[in-house]
Structure formats: C-alpha cells, structure tokens
Amino acid sequence: MIPVRDIANQILDAGPDPVVRLRLLRDVLHSSPEEIIRAKKEAGESRWVIQLGNEQRQDGSWGRFHSEDTRLKQKIPTTEFGIERAQALGLDDSHPIIRKAVSYLARLLEGEFDFPDPAEKNNRWSTGVRLFTASTLARISPGHPTLKDSLELWAAIAERTFFSGEYDLQAEIRAHRQLTGASVENSYLRLCGKYQVILLGSQPGLLTRKTETSLLNWLWRREDGLGYLDMPLSPPNPGYTASQMDRWFTTMEIVSRFSGWLERAKEIIRWLWDRRGENGLWDFGAKAFHSAFMPLSENWRGKSTRTFDWTARTLILLERYNA
C-alpha cells in the first residue's frame, strides 16, 4: 500500500490548482506554517472563493439559511451551503468570509436576527432552526461559546435516548417532551439527522464513551444512514453515481469526527484503497448535482483536474484514519 503522503506529493508534482494544493499541504501533508500561508493566499484568489465572497451578504449570510429560494439565481443557494462550500475550499477563521459567517451565525443563534426562512407551523420549528444554526456554526467554530446551550441540550437528549445501551425511540420522545417540547417521531429531529451528528461530533468528550458507542452502532446499522444524506455507512455499491458518492463521502467525513469511527471504518478504508485507478489516483465520476464540495479545481475540462479533486478528498479522509 503506497503511503497517503506519497500520493499527495505525486499530485503536487503535477501542479494542481490552488485549492487542491492547499488541501493537500494542510490536511494531508501537514506542511510548515509558512508554506500553508502561501497556499492559502493563492487559494483565496481562486474563482470559487471569489464567487463565494461575491454572493455573501453584508450580514455574513447568503440569504435563506436552510431552504433555497428558487426565485433567486444564486450559485450559493443557502447559508448552509455557503459554509459547506467554504470548508471544502479550505477556508478557515483567518479568512474574512469565515469571520463574517461566524459573526452572523453566533448572532442568529443568540436571537439577534429572525431566522430567514419561511417558518413551519408545528412544534418542531423553534428547536429545528436552533439546531440548523448551531450545527452550521459548529462546522467552522466548534469552540464558540454561543454553542454551549445547544451542545448541552443535544448531549442530554442523546444520553437519555441511549441510556439502555441501544437506541430507544420512546426514550427519545420523552427527552424531547421534557427538554424541547417538540414531537420527534418520523421527523428530522431524530438523532440520526446529519445536523445532530455534526453537533455531537464537534467536541471530543461531549458524549460519554457508552453513548458515543451506542450512537455509532445504531447509525452503522441504519440502511439509510444520516438524515438528509441517506447513504448507508458501508462500502458503496458498484453502481453508485457521482452524486451518491458525494453524499457518501460527506457522511463519512461527518462520522469520522468521532473517535469510535476508527474501529468501524476498516472495511471502508480497504474499499477505498481497492478503487484506485491505474494511475494510482481516484475518480468517482462527473460533478455531483448540488455538491457543496466539488469542484475544487478551477474547471473540469480536463479529466486530470477531476481526478485530482476526487483524490484530494479521498486522501483527506484516509489521513484522518491514519492520524
């Protein structure tokens, strides 16, 4: 098995576009601070970062938060999407796009702004919008003090739901009745949702070892994995489309934040290594529909840039496993 870092250097020697270069130097090779600063500057001038900044509003948002307003012709349809795209492009809190977004999300979570999407008329909405906001903030600033109440709430719900060592729907219903007042059965508020899992995985030690293990066991057994992504946490089927592979990678990137992922991911890691092409790189197909991650390169007119993007994403996941 060729070391992950050798493959990263193979791509760097070929002269990838700036965002791919940054992601490999920072997230795979862990290069020197000086080299990463130079790479950040170059990546900050890429067409995708410029597009992201041009569509960001003065308040730090991208308009609607969770549900797209189809009347607007935006490349960045929601604030959620904008944050995911910023992460994919390698932006961190040293970049003004992220700093503006963090300020907006914190103020939204504190109630300084109204949630920008049309409200649902049910008892889940207030809990849901705080969840969406906290989860998105936790992606880019997991230690932000504004997250304290949300982290404590969802950790308490998880501890009660998995108190027996297994997922208990009735315990989850009781927890919400007592803590949020929301009805959760057959809803997006169940603990299998991607927002809950992002939030619970954002801080090591937030859950007890027993609860984290029970949560991961349950998620791994679910045929449709995390809510909103709907991909099983198992090696992909041969017929998966690029869009399905994109959602599968997103699922793995989310659950890889839990320490217990390592012992469950061995089969997945073997599968990834077995899917390298003859050139030693990975390519899972054309641009995924509505992907916040792809493309990283300036364009995909040449197949090599697409291969570099998929390979960079794969190497970042493999490096998390090796770390």
N, C-alpha and C positions, 0 to 999 in steps of 0.2 A: 504494500500500500504506500503510495507516494505521499510524503508529508503535505499537509494543507498549505504550509508556507511555501513549499517549492512550487505549487500550482499558482499561488498568488504572485510569486516572482515571475513565473512564466508569462502571466498576463501583463504585469508591469513592464516587462522587457518588450512587449509588443506595442506599447504606447496607447493605453486605453484613454477614454475621455475622462475629464477631471473628476466627476462624481465617483466613477468606478475606482479611480486611483485613490481618492480619499478613503472610500470604504475599505479598500484592501489595506492601505497603510495603517489606518487607525484600528479597524475592527478585526483584522486577521493577523497582520504583522506586528502590531503594537509598536510602531516606529517611534523615533525620537520626537519630542515636542516640537522642535524646530521644523522637522520635515512635515509634520501634521499641520502646523500653522500655514506653511506654504501651500499644502494641498487644499486646505480649507479656503484660502484666498482664491485659488484657481477654480475650485468647485462653486464658489459663490458667484462667479461670473458665467456659470452655465445657463443655457436657455431655460432650463426647467426651474432653477432657483429664481431667475428674473421673472418668469411667468408667475410663480408663486407669490413673489413680492408685489408684482403689479396688481394682482387681484385681491391682496389683503387690504382690508378696510382700515380706516384711521383708528378705529377702536381695537384693532388686533384680530378681528374675526374675518370670516369670509362670507358673512351674511347668515343664512339659515345655518343651524347647528347640526341637526340630525337628519332632517328630511329635505330633499332637494326641491327648490322652486324651479320647476321646469320652464317657467316663462322667461327666466334669465338665461342668457347664453354665456355661462361661465365655464372655464376649463376646470376650475376648482369648485365643485358644486356645493360643498358644505364646509363648515369649520372642522368637523371631524376629519373629513378627507384631507383638508389642508394640513392638519397636524400629522397625519399618517404620511403624507407626501413629503413633508419637511424632514421627518425622521428617515425616510428612505433615501433622501438626497444627502443625508449626513449632517444636517444642521443640528447644532446644539445651542446651549444657552449663551454662547458667545456671539450668536448671530442675532441681528435686530428683529428678524421675522419671528424667531422663537421668543425673544424677550417680550415683544408686543403681545404675542399669543398667550404667554404665561400670565401677563398682567390682566388680559381680558378674561381668561378662564377663572382666575382667582376672584376677580370682582363679580363675575357671573355666579360663581358658587356661593359667594357671600351675600348675594341678593341685590347687588347694586344695579343690575340690569334685569329686565324681563327676558325670559327665555325666548329667542327669536322665532321659534317655530309655532305653527298653529297648535293650540292646546287640545289634547284629547279630553273627552268628558267622561272620566272614570276616576276611581280612587287610586289608580296607579301613577297618574301623571306626575305629581309633585315628586314622588320617590324616583321615578324614571328619569326626569330631567336632571336631578341632582346626581344620579348615577352616571348618566352620559357625560356630564361635565367633569365630575371627579375622575372618572376613568380616563378621559382625554387629558386632563391635567397630569395625572399620574404617569402617563406615557413620557412626558417631556420634563417633568419636575416632580419626581416621586417623593422628594423630601419636603415639599412645600407645606408650611404649617396649616394652610387652609384645608388640607386634606384630612386633618386629624379626625373630625367627626365622622366623615364618610368611611374612613378606614376602620374606625371602631365599630360603626354600625354594621358593615358588611362582614367583618370578622365575627361579630356576635351572632349574626344570622347563620354564618357557616358553622360556628361551633355548636349551635343548638341543632342545626339540621343534621349534622354528622355525629351527634353525641353518642349514638349507639355503635359507631364504627362503620355504619352503612348510610347511604342516602335514605332519608326518611321524609317523604313528601308532607305527611301530616305535621311533622315537627317544623318543617319549613313554613307551612301555612300558619302554624301557631306563632312562630317567631315574628312573622310579618304582622300578624294581627296585634301582637303586643308592642312591636317596635316601630312599625311604619303605618299601620292601618290599611295597608294595600292588600288586595286579593291577588294571589300569585299563580294559582293553578292554571296550567296551559297558557302562561303568559311569559313575556320577555324578562320578567323579574326573577325567574328561577335561577338558581346558582350555576346553571350550565351556560348562561349567556356570556358572550365574549367580554362584555363590559365588566361584569362581576369578576371574571377570571383575571383580566388585566389588573384590576384594582387589588385583588387579593394577592397577586404575584408581584406587586410593585415594591414591597418591602420585605426583605428576608426576616423570618421570625414572626411575621404578623399572625400567622396561624400556628397552633400547636402542631407538633410533628404528627400526632394521631389524626388530626383533622385534615392536614395537607395530604397525608397518605390516602385517607378515605375519599377526599375530593378527587384526587388524580385517578384513583381506582375507578370511581364512578364515571368520570369523563372518558377514560380509556375504553370502558365497556359500551358507551353510548354509540349507536350506529351513526348518528348524525353529529357527533362531536359538539362543538361550541355553537350556541345560538348565534345567528346572523352569518355564520360561515358554513355550517352544515357539511363538514367533511370529517370522516372518521379518523381517529388518531392511530392509524395503521399505515403500512406501506401502500402507496397509491396503486390503483388498478391500471393495467396497461393502456386502457382506452381513455384515461383522463385527458381532458382538453387543457389548453394553457390557462383558461380561467379557473378551472378546478385545481390545477397545480398552484396557481397563485393563492387561492384560498387555503389550500393545504399547507403551503409554506407559512402563511400568516398564522394559521392555527398552531403550527409547531413553534413559531417564534414567540407566541404568547405563552404557551405552556413551558417553554424552555426557561422561563424565569423562575420556576420552582426547582428547588434542589432535587426533589424526587423525580424530575424528568429524566435524569441521567440513567437511572436503573431501568427505566421503561423504554428508552429510545434506542437500545442496541440494534434491534431489528430494523428500525428506520434508518439508522446510520449505515448499516450494511447495505440496505436497499439503495441509498444514495450513491455509495461508492460503486455499486454494480451498474449504475446508469451513466457512467462517464462514456463519452464518445471516443472514437479512435484517436482524436487529438488530445485526449486526456481531460477534456472540459465537459461542461454540462449544457444542454439546450433542451428546454421543455416546451418550445413552440413559440408561435407568434404572440403579439401583445395580448394580454388578458383583458377582456372587456371590463371597464371601470376599475382597473387596477390602480391603487394608490402607490404601489411600489415601482412598477415598470412604466416607461423605460428609465434607466439611469443614464445611458449614453445619449449623446445629442440627437442621434437618429438611428433607426434600424434598417437603413437602406442596404447596408452590408450585413451579411449573416454573422460576421465575426463580432460585431458590436452586441448583437442579441445574445450570442454565446457568452461574451464577457459579462453581460448583466446577470444572466441566469447563474453563471459560475460564481460570480461575486456573492450572490445571495446564498448559494449553496455553501460556499466556503465560510461565510459568516456563521451559519448555523452549525457547521462542523466544528468551527473553532470554539463555539460555546460549549459543545460537547467535550472538547479536549481540555478546556480551561480548568 
